[in-house]
Amino acid sequence: MAVAAAGTQRFVAYERASTTRQGTSGLGLEAQRNTIDAFAATRGAESLARFTEVESGRKSDRPELARALHLAKVTGATLVITKLDRLSRKAAFLLTLRDSGVRFLAVDMPEANDLTVGIMALVAEAEREAISRRTRKRWRWRKPGV
């Protein structure tokens, strides 16, 4: 691991897609990677590592996220994601992370503070519930005889 120059911000990148198809789409992992790299370049930041996962955001047990959080904590680096929902759409998970002492930053709202993260965590959870309702409704519509 390289030593950062004095004052250089250090990032640990985390990218997540929910499905393999989403991960290989132009809107998936590659797009997240490009967004994080461009953001790091504008900040003159050093990227310590990149962790990538294809896993549902509903799952709290994500090994790559755990590794990313551990590295960020032990090095004092900032965990960088493209959007808050790449971590989770569960408010409790996001609020626990916010209070854990690990710094994290979402590229789409880099100046967010604790209040903003709290509000956005609740919005993300409401969106998760809305997505679930729409999905269930769509599956009922596709079922023969319903």
Long-range contacts (C-beta under 8 A, 24 or more apart in sequence): 1-48, 1-75, 2-46, 4-46, 5-46, 8-44, 8-45, 8-46, 9-43, 9-44, 9-45, 9-46, 9-78, 10-45, 10-46, 10-47, 10-48, 10-75, 10-76, 10-77, 10-78, 11-36, 11-40, 11-45, 11-46, 11-47, 11-48, 11-77, 11-78, 11-79, 11-80, 12-47, 12-48, 12-49, 12-50, 12-51, 12-68, 12-71, 12-72, 12-75, 12-77, 12-78, 12-79, 12-80, 13-40, 13-47, 13-49, 13-50, 13-51, 13-68, 13-80, 13-81, 14-50, 14-51, 14-52, 14-53, 14-64, 14-65, 14-68, 14-79, 14-80, 14-81, 14-86, 14-87, 15-50, 15-51, 15-52, 15-53, 15-81, 15-82, 15-86, 16-52, 16-53, 16-54, 16-55, 16-57, 16-62, 16-64, 16-65, 16-81, 16-86, 16-87, 17-53, 17-54, 18-54, 18-55, 18-56, 18-57, 19-54, 20-54, 22-54, 23-54, 29-54, 31-82, 32-81, 32-82, 32-86, 35-82, 35-107, 36-80, 36-81, 36-82, 36-107, 39-80, 39-107, 39-110, 40-80, 48-75, 48-77, 57-85, 57-86, 57-87, 57-88, 57-89, 57-90, 57-128, 58-89, 58-90, 58-128, 60-88, 60-90, 60-93, 69-97, 69-100, 69-102, 72-102, 72-103, 72-104, 73-100, 73-101, 73-102, 77-103, 78-103, 78-104, 78-105, 79-103, 79-104, 79-105, 80-104, 80-105, 80-106, 80-107, 81-105, 81-106, 81-107, 82-106, 82-107, 82-108, 83-107, 83-108, 84-108, 84-109, 84-117, 84-120, 84-121, 84-124, 85-124, 85-127, 88-124, 89-124, 89-125, 89-127, 89-128, 90-124, 90-125, 90-128, 91-121, 91-122, 91-124, 91-125, 94-120, 94-121, 94-124, 95-121
